[in-house]
Amino acid sequence: MTSSYPSLTRALAEALVDVLWFIEGSEDEQINQDDTVKVMEGVAHVVSTLPSDQRQELIELVGEMAAAEGNPARREFLEEFPEGFGLINDDEQSFHAACATTRSGPESERTDTATSSTHGSTR
């Protein structure tokens, strides 16, 4: 059997995002909201403590996933993921925003920087 993923990292990143997307979209009756916050905060803690090269790799993978995503709500979730889960600090966010405004070509219309998000703190 052949994997449809180019790497284990990509497979795990997609699995992580799928789980978090499910949790994010769950109703109060489906998942206890206190547990939801604990899971989101736990993920935010783990990914925010990754070394910078691993954080950058995850940011790039999530960016690729966002670019390929057809569902607008899920694309927004993916675009907000780096900031919402602590992958980008304030200095990095300013850098990414500056890079996004200097792009040229068709992708310059799409914003890759994360917007304000409460993932990991409240729902």
ABEGO torsion letter per residue (X at the ends): XBBABABAAAAAAAAAAAAAAAAAABBAAABBAAAAAAAAAAAAAAAAABBAAAAAAAAAAAAAAAAABABAAAAAAAAAAAAAAGABBAAAAAAAAAAAAABBEAAAABBABBBBBABGABX
